[in-house]
Amino acid sequence: MLSRTIVVAMSFLLAAIAPGLHAETPVYGVLASSPDTPYWRAMELGLRDGASEEKVDYYAQSVDLSVGTAEVNSALEICRSMLDRKPNILLVALPDVATLPACFEKAQRLNIPVIIIGSSSAGQDDNYISSTVMTDHNETAAITAGYLSSALGNNTEGAVVIPVTGSNTLAVEILKEKLKENAPSLTVIAVTPQELVNVAPDIRAIISTDNASILNAVNDQLPEADNTLILSVDGQADNTALLETGLIDASITPLPYLLGKTAIQQASKEIARPINTNNSNDAVFIKPVLLTQKMLKDGSDPVLEYIK
């Protein structure tokens, strides 16, 4: 229901005023998930700082994706209505854009470029998309494999377990391939979280792609797993807090702040292009970073500046 949709004024530079009153200032429209998690709050901050640096105004509307299918489906109606305000460009920061092709088609008719932030699910509708700004998942897998190889040793034997949750199948396959290349002595096993306890007697590491379900399974099934390294690659989780409390040993962490900021910068490039070249399907990849408990305690690594 639209009544549950949260409308957020995200312009921190100027009050949200109709674009026609700011003809000299580009105005960007942003459709985002409700900023009620560390991930989305960091992305919102990146959008704000990017807009400040690029000297643009923007207005935004957000959809609360936690309250049900009706609100998710209403994203299409919201998206279409945002285009009626004739923004210079539309940025969509939702984890899934599968319901929005009709909106993107409308944007194309109006010569309004579309940038997708943080999602690679546009699929067959990529021809309506000008750019995608997203985390580089191949880099996530490569950094994961390199870290495990270094932490456990190149010749370490035993099992690396990747619990499969249903939504992470592609990520699991990429991780398995990279681990095979970088740590061939380790046996990589993919199982459901419920089967974790039955995997192998020598689990050296667990790669968590979904902390909410996987860490609970670890606590329930492997309470004595003190010698098992737990590495999180869950991009939506507050991995910093988990590192500080010792629930995980390391994380491959995306940088939603840079996703948001880079998306604004990319938007400025898009609107400077001739109209007939806007739908160029450019992909801008943001490399994730490896975070460890030691890095957080030391506090001197420059990458920590981007962990918002």
C-alpha positions in Angstrom: 0.0 0.0 0.0 1.2 3.5 -0.8 0.4 4.5 2.7 3.3 2.4 3.8 5.7 4.0 1.3 8.0 6.3 3.0 8.6 9.5 1.0 12.0 11.0 1.9 13.3 14.4 1.1 17.0 13.6 0.5 18.1 17.0 -0.8 20.5 18.3 1.8 21.7 21.2 -0.3 18.4 22.9 -1.1 14.8 22.2 -0.2 13.1 19.8 -2.7 11.7 22.3 -5.2 10.1 21.5 -8.6 12.9 21.1 -11.2 11.4 23.9 -13.3 12.4 26.4 -10.7 16.0 25.4 -10.9 16.6 25.4 -14.7 20.2 26.4 -14.1 20.9 23.5 -11.7 20.6 19.9 -12.8 18.0 18.0 -10.7 18.3 14.2 -10.2 15.6 11.9 -9.2 16.5 9.1 -6.8 14.3 6.0 -6.1 15.8 4.2 -3.1 15.1 1.5 -0.5 14.2 2.9 2.9 17.5 3.9 4.7 16.9 1.7 7.8 20.0 -0.4 7.6 23.7 0.6 7.8 24.1 -0.2 4.1 21.4 2.1 2.9 22.3 4.8 5.3 25.8 4.8 4.0 24.6 4.9 0.4 22.3 7.9 1.3 25.4 9.7 2.7 27.3 9.0 -0.5 24.5 10.4 -2.6 24.4 13.6 -0.4 28.1 14.2 -0.5 28.2 13.4 -4.2 25.4 15.9 -4.9 27.3 18.6 -2.9 30.5 18.1 -4.8 28.8 18.0 -8.2 26.7 21.0 -7.3 23.4 19.4 -8.2 20.0 19.2 -6.5 18.1 16.0 -6.1 14.8 14.7 -4.8 14.1 11.2 -3.7 11.3 8.8 -2.8 11.9 5.5 -1.0 10.1 2.2 -0.7 10.1 0.2 2.5 11.0 -3.3 1.2 10.6 -4.9 4.5 6.8 -4.8 4.7 5.5 -6.9 1.9 4.9 -7.5 -1.8 2.4 -4.7 -2.2 5.0 -2.1 -1.3 7.6 -3.6 -3.6 5.1 -3.6 -6.5 4.2 0.0 -5.7 7.8 0.9 -6.7 6.7 0.9 -10.3 3.9 3.4 -9.7 6.3 5.6 -7.7 9.0 5.4 -10.3 6.6 6.5 -13.0 5.3 9.4 -11.0 8.9 10.6 -10.3 9.4 10.9 -14.1 6.5 13.3 -14.3 8.7 15.9 -12.5 11.1 15.7 -15.5 14.4 15.1 -13.7 17.6 15.4 -15.7 18.3 11.7 -14.8 16.8 8.9 -12.7 18.9 6.9 -10.2 17.5 3.7 -8.9 19.0 2.3 -5.7 17.0 -0.8 -5.1 18.3 -4.4 -4.5 16.0 -5.7 -7.3 14.6 -3.7 -10.2 12.7 -6.6 -11.8 9.3 -4.7 -11.4 10.5 -1.5 -13.1 11.0 -2.1 -16.8 7.8 -0.2 -17.7 9.2 2.8 -15.8 12.5 2.6 -17.6 10.8 2.4 -20.9 8.9 5.6 -20.0 12.1 7.3 -19.1 13.6 6.4 -22.4 10.6 7.9 -24.2 11.1 11.1 -22.2 14.9 11.1 -22.9 15.7 10.7 -19.2 18.7 8.5 -18.6 18.5 5.8 -16.0 21.3 4.7 -13.7 21.0 1.5 -11.5 22.9 1.5 -8.2 24.0 -1.7 -6.5 21.8 -4.1 -8.5 22.7 -6.2 -11.5 19.2 -7.5 -12.0 18.1 -5.3 -14.9 18.6 -8.3 -17.2 16.8 -8.2 -20.5 15.8 -4.6 -19.9 19.4 -3.4 -20.0 18.7 -1.5 -23.2 16.7 1.0 -21.1 19.7 1.5 -18.7 22.4 4.1 -19.3 24.8 3.0 -16.5 25.1 0.5 -13.6 27.2 1.3 -10.6 27.7 -1.9 -8.6 30.0 -3.8 -6.3 32.5 -6.0 -8.3 31.4 -9.5 -7.2 34.3 -11.2 -9.0 36.7 -9.1 -6.9 34.7 -10.2 -3.8 35.4 -13.8 -4.7 39.1 -13.1 -5.6 39.7 -11.3 -2.3 37.9 -14.0 -0.4 40.1 -16.7 -1.9 43.3 -14.8 -1.4 42.5 -14.1 2.2 41.6 -17.7 3.0 44.7 -18.9 1.2 46.9 -16.5 3.3 45.1 -17.1 6.6 45.0 -20.8 6.4 48.1 -21.5 4.3 48.4 -22.6 0.7 48.7 -26.3 1.6 46.1 -26.4 4.3 43.7 -29.3 4.0 40.2 -29.4 5.2 36.8 -28.0 4.2 35.7 -24.5 3.4 31.9 -24.4 3.7 29.6 -22.0 1.8 26.1 -22.3 3.1 23.5 -21.9 0.3 20.5 -19.8 1.1 18.6 -19.8 -2.3 19.4 -16.2 -3.2 23.2 -16.6 -3.4 23.6 -19.4 -6.0 25.6 -17.3 -8.4 27.9 -15.9 -5.7 28.5 -19.4 -4.4 29.6 -20.7 -7.9 32.0 -17.7 -8.3 33.5 -18.3 -4.9 34.0 -22.0 -5.5 35.8 -21.3 -8.7 38.1 -18.7 -7.2 38.9 -20.9 -4.2 39.8 -23.8 -6.5 42.3 -21.6 -8.2 43.8 -20.0 -5.1 43.6 -22.8 -2.5 43.5 -26.1 -4.3 44.2 -28.2 -1.2 41.0 -27.1 0.5 37.8 -28.9 -0.2 34.9 -26.5 -1.0 31.5 -27.7 0.1 28.2 -25.9 -0.5 25.3 -27.0 1.7 22.2 -25.4 3.3 22.7 -23.8 6.8 20.6 -26.6 8.3 23.1 -29.2 7.0 26.1 -27.4 8.4 26.7 -29.7 11.3 26.8 -32.8 9.0 29.4 -31.4 6.5 32.8 -32.6 7.5 34.8 -33.2 10.7 37.4 -30.6 9.7 35.8 -27.4 8.8 38.6 -24.8 8.5 36.4 -21.9 7.3 32.9 -20.8 6.8 32.0 -18.2 4.2 28.8 -16.4 5.2 26.9 -14.9 2.4 23.8 -14.3 4.6 24.8 -13.5 8.1 21.2 -13.5 9.6 20.7 -17.2 8.8 24.2 -18.5 8.7 25.6 -17.1 11.9 22.6 -18.4 13.8 23.2 -21.9 12.3 26.9 -21.7 13.3 25.9 -20.8 16.9 23.3 -23.5 17.1 25.2 -26.3 15.4 28.9 -25.5 15.9 29.1 -23.8 19.3 32.6 -25.0 19.9 34.0 -23.9 16.5 36.6 -21.7 18.0 39.2 -22.8 15.4 36.9 -22.2 12.5 37.5 -19.0 10.6 34.3 -17.2 9.7 34.5 -14.8 6.8 31.5 -12.7 5.9 30.7 -11.6 2.3 27.2 -10.4 3.2 27.1 -7.0 1.5 23.9 -5.9 3.4 25.2 -6.7 6.9 26.8 -4.4 9.5 30.1 -6.3 9.3 31.9 -3.7 11.3 29.8 -4.4 14.3 30.2 -8.1 13.8 34.0 -7.7 13.7 34.1 -5.6 16.8 32.1 -8.2 18.8 34.2 -11.0 17.4 31.3 -12.9 15.7 33.3 -13.0 12.5 37.0 -12.9 11.8 37.0 -10.9 8.6 34.7 -9.5 6.0 34.8 -8.6 2.3 32.9 -5.4 2.6 31.2 -3.4 -0.2 31.4 0.3 0.0 27.8 1.6 -0.3 29.0 5.1 0.4 31.2 5.1 -2.7 28.4 3.4 -4.6 26.1 6.4 -3.9 28.8 9.1 -4.4 30.1 7.5 -7.6 26.5 7.2 -9.0 26.0 10.9 -8.7 29.4 11.5 -10.5 28.3 9.1 -13.2 25.0 10.8 -13.5 26.8 14.1 -14.2 28.7 12.4 -17.0 25.5 10.9 -18.4 23.6 14.1 -18.7 26.6 15.8 -20.4 26.4 13.2 -23.3 24.4 13.7 -26.4 20.9 12.2 -26.0 21.3 9.5 -28.5 24.3 8.1 -26.6 22.8 8.0 -23.1 21.8 4.3 -23.3 25.3 3.0 -23.4 25.1 0.3 -20.8 28.2 1.5 -19.0 29.1 -0.6 -15.9 31.1 1.1 -13.1 32.5 -1.4 -10.6 33.4 -0.5 -7.0 36.0 -2.8 -5.5 35.1 -4.2 -2.1 37.6 -4.2 0.7 38.9 -6.7 3.2 38.3 -5.8 6.8 39.7 -7.6 9.8 39.5 -7.2 13.5 43.2 -6.1 13.5 42.5 -3.3 10.9 39.6 -1.9 13.0 41.7 -1.9 16.2 44.6 -0.3 14.5 42.4 2.3 12.8 45.1 3.7 10.5 44.2 2.1 7.2 43.0 4.8 4.8 40.3 2.5 3.5 38.4 3.0 6.8 37.5 6.5 5.6 34.9 4.9 3.3 33.4 2.6 5.9 30.5 4.8 6.9 
